[in-house]
Amino acid sequence: MLEILSVGFGGFLGSCARYLISKLTNQISPSFPLGTLLSNVLAGFLIGFIINFERQTAVLPDRIKLFLTVGLLGGLSTFSSFSIETVRMFENKNFIGAGGNVMLNVGLSIIFAVFGMAAAGLLLGKR
């Protein structure tokens, strides 16, 4: 039961953070879903960092790992928002924006997950 509460509370915080990021960035970029991109890339970096940090140290209790990875970062990243924003761009015949959105979200999220893993390795003095 505590695991479910950990995931739920983390998801609540991650979703709130994603909403705030999107709300702030929509003022900067109203025609491109920059908030979703930033949320996904940040979540990619953080999950890479946490996974590699935990892999090398094994210091995080299971409930904390669930809170951070499944809850917080699951709430922060968003495949559903990314999907509907891309569909809307296609519907509006913004094919370059839609394609760019797909490439940026998927590509940068993966790249930043690798960067996060590398950052954890550097922090711990391991590669």
C-alpha positions in Angstrom: 0.0 0.0 0.0 2.8 2.4 0.8 4.3 1.8 -2.7 1.1 2.9 -4.3 0.9 6.0 -2.2 4.6 6.8 -3.0 3.9 6.5 -6.7 0.6 8.5 -6.4 2.2 11.3 -4.5 5.2 11.4 -6.9 2.8 11.5 -9.9 0.9 14.3 -8.3 4.0 16.4 -7.9 5.4 15.5 -11.3 2.1 16.4 -13.0 1.9 19.7 -11.2 5.4 20.5 -12.3 4.6 19.6 -15.9 1.6 21.8 -15.8 3.6 24.8 -14.5 6.3 24.2 -17.0 3.8 24.2 -19.9 1.9 27.2 -18.5 5.2 29.2 -18.4 6.5 28.1 -21.7 3.2 28.6 -23.6 3.8 32.4 -23.2 7.2 32.0 -24.9 6.2 29.6 -27.6 2.4 29.5 -28.2 2.6 27.7 -31.5 5.0 24.9 -30.4 4.5 22.6 -27.4 7.8 23.6 -25.7 6.6 22.8 -22.2 6.0 19.2 -23.1 9.4 19.0 -24.8 11.1 20.5 -21.8 9.2 18.2 -19.4 10.1 15.1 -21.4 13.8 16.0 -21.8 14.1 16.9 -18.1 12.5 13.6 -17.1 14.7 11.7 -19.5 17.8 13.3 -17.9 16.6 12.7 -14.4 15.6 9.1 -14.9 19.0 8.4 -16.5 20.7 10.0 -13.6 18.7 8.2 -10.9 18.9 4.8 -12.6 22.7 5.0 -13.0 23.2 6.5 -9.5 21.1 3.7 -8.0 22.8 1.1 -10.2 26.2 2.1 -8.8 25.3 2.9 -5.2 22.2 0.9 -4.3 21.3 3.4 -1.6 17.8 4.3 -2.5 15.0 2.3 -0.8 12.5 0.8 -3.2 9.7 3.2 -2.1 11.9 6.2 -2.9 12.9 4.7 -6.3 9.2 4.2 -7.1 8.3 7.7 -5.9 11.1 9.3 -8.1 10.9 7.1 -11.3 7.4 5.8 -11.7 5.7 8.7 -9.8 7.5 12.0 -10.1 9.2 11.4 -13.5 6.2 9.5 -14.8 4.0 12.5 -14.0 6.6 15.0 -15.3 7.0 13.3 -18.7 4.0 12.9 -20.9 3.4 10.7 -23.9 -0.3 11.6 -24.1 0.2 15.3 -24.3 3.1 14.8 -26.8 0.8 12.6 -28.9 -2.2 14.9 -29.0 0.0 18.0 -29.6 1.6 16.2 -32.6 -1.8 15.1 -33.9 -3.0 18.7 -33.7 0.0 19.9 -35.7 -0.7 17.3 -38.4 -4.4 18.4 -38.5 -3.3 22.0 -38.9 -1.0 20.8 -41.8 2.1 21.8 -39.8 4.0 18.8 -41.0 7.4 20.2 -40.3 6.4 21.2 -36.8 4.8 17.8 -36.1 7.9 15.9 -37.5 10.2 18.2 -35.5 8.1 17.6 -32.4 8.5 13.8 -32.8 12.2 13.9 -33.5 12.9 16.4 -30.7 10.8 14.7 -28.0 12.1 11.2 -28.7 15.6 12.0 -29.7 16.4 14.6 -27.0 14.7 12.5 -24.2 16.9 9.5 -25.1 20.1 11.7 -25.4 19.4 13.4 -22.1 18.8 10.0 -20.4 22.3 9.1 -21.5 23.6 12.5 -20.3 21.9 11.8 -16.9 23.6 8.4 -16.7 26.9 10.0 -17.5 26.4 12.8 -14.9 25.7 10.2 -12.2 28.8 8.3 -13.3 30.9 11.5 -13.1 29.4 12.4 -9.7 30.4 9.0 -8.4 33.8 9.0 -10.1 32.7 6.1 -12.4 32.1 5.9 -16.1 
